[in-house]
Amino acid sequence: AKDVVVPKVVDPTSLYSRLGGKPAITVVIDDFVGNIAADNRINRFFAKTNMARLKQRLVEQICQGTGGPCKYRGRGMKAAHRGMGVGGADFGALVADLKLSLDKFQVPAREQGELLAILAPTKKDIVEKR
């Protein structure tokens, strides 16, 4: 018999809820990954990436980080980006691509700011060259 999984109760005031939950996060991430693929400043970093898995991990990461019921199952940011040579400008381009998607789907400024504040600490683990 399978273990019964009791769903985590999601705080309706959490950023996860205010973003619209997993369906809304998934739509934004799908668009964001499309922006990355089209961005000649950074798409070389994703040339050998399984984009479907990248989308899944990003949704998990944002879902978990914003108070949702998801569990991020990917590697740590430092391990996942080691040796890639990502610079500060590259990270900035990635954030700009995310902001394009957030704006496209009319995510309010408050929620955008909170989301970017949650993601900002990953910069130190992703950027290798200044």
C-alpha positions in Angstrom: 0.0 0.0 0.0 1.2 3.5 -0.8 1.7 6.0 2.0 -1.1 8.5 2.3 0.3 12.0 1.6 -1.4 14.7 3.5 -1.2 17.9 1.5 0.5 20.8 3.2 -2.0 23.6 4.0 -0.9 26.6 2.1 -1.1 30.0 3.8 -3.5 32.1 1.7 -1.4 35.2 2.4 1.9 33.5 1.3 3.7 34.7 -1.8 2.9 31.4 -3.4 -0.8 32.0 -3.0 -0.6 35.7 -4.1 1.3 34.6 -7.2 -1.6 32.3 -8.1 -0.1 29.0 -7.0 1.6 26.3 -9.0 -0.5 26.8 -12.2 0.5 30.5 -12.5 4.1 29.9 -11.5 4.3 27.2 -14.2 3.0 29.7 -16.9 5.5 32.3 -15.9 8.4 29.8 -15.9 7.4 28.4 -19.3 7.6 31.9 -20.7 10.8 32.7 -18.8 12.6 29.6 -20.1 11.5 30.7 -23.6 13.1 34.1 -22.9 16.3 32.5 -21.8 16.5 30.3 -25.0 16.1 33.4 -27.2 18.6 35.5 -25.2 21.9 35.5 -27.1 23.6 37.0 -24.0 23.1 33.8 -22.0 21.5 31.0 -24.0 24.9 29.4 -24.5 24.8 28.4 -20.8 21.7 26.3 -21.5 22.8 24.7 -24.8 23.1 21.2 -23.3 20.3 21.7 -20.7 17.2 19.5 -20.6 14.8 22.4 -20.8 11.7 20.4 -19.7 13.6 19.3 -16.5 14.9 22.9 -16.0 11.3 24.2 -16.1 10.2 21.5 -13.6 13.1 22.3 -11.2 12.4 26.1 -11.5 8.8 25.6 -10.7 9.7 23.4 -7.7 12.2 25.9 -6.5 9.9 28.9 -6.7 6.9 27.0 -5.4 8.9 25.8 -2.3 10.6 29.2 -1.8 7.4 31.1 -1.9 5.6 29.0 0.7 4.0 26.4 -1.6 3.6 22.7 -1.0 6.4 21.7 -3.5 9.7 20.1 -2.8 12.7 21.2 -4.8 14.5 18.0 -6.1 17.4 19.5 -7.9 21.0 20.0 -7.1 22.2 22.9 -5.0 22.9 26.1 -6.9 26.7 26.0 -6.4 27.0 22.4 -7.6 24.7 22.9 -10.5 26.6 25.9 -11.8 30.2 25.0 -10.9 32.6 25.5 -13.8 30.1 27.3 -16.0 31.9 30.7 -15.7 28.7 32.6 -15.1 29.4 36.3 -14.5 27.5 39.0 -12.8 26.2 40.4 -16.1 25.0 37.0 -17.1 23.0 36.7 -13.9 21.6 40.2 -14.5 20.5 39.1 -18.0 18.7 36.1 -16.4 16.9 38.3 -13.9 15.9 40.7 -16.7 14.5 37.7 -18.6 12.5 36.7 -15.5 11.2 40.3 -15.1 10.0 40.3 -18.7 7.8 37.3 -17.9 6.6 38.7 -14.6 5.6 41.9 -16.4 4.0 40.0 -19.3 1.7 38.2 -16.8 1.1 41.4 -14.8 2.6 40.2 -11.6 2.3 43.1 -9.2 5.4 45.0 -8.2 5.2 44.0 -4.5 5.1 40.3 -5.4 7.9 40.7 -8.0 10.1 42.4 -5.4 9.4 39.6 -2.9 10.2 36.9 -5.4 13.4 38.6 -6.5 14.4 39.0 -2.9 14.0 35.2 -2.4 16.0 34.4 -5.5 18.8 37.0 -4.9 20.8 35.0 -2.4 21.4 32.3 -5.2 23.6 34.8 -7.0 26.6 34.1 -4.7 26.3 30.4 -5.6 25.8 30.8 -9.3 28.2 33.7 -10.3 31.8 32.5 -10.5 33.5 35.5 -12.1 32.8 39.1 -11.3 
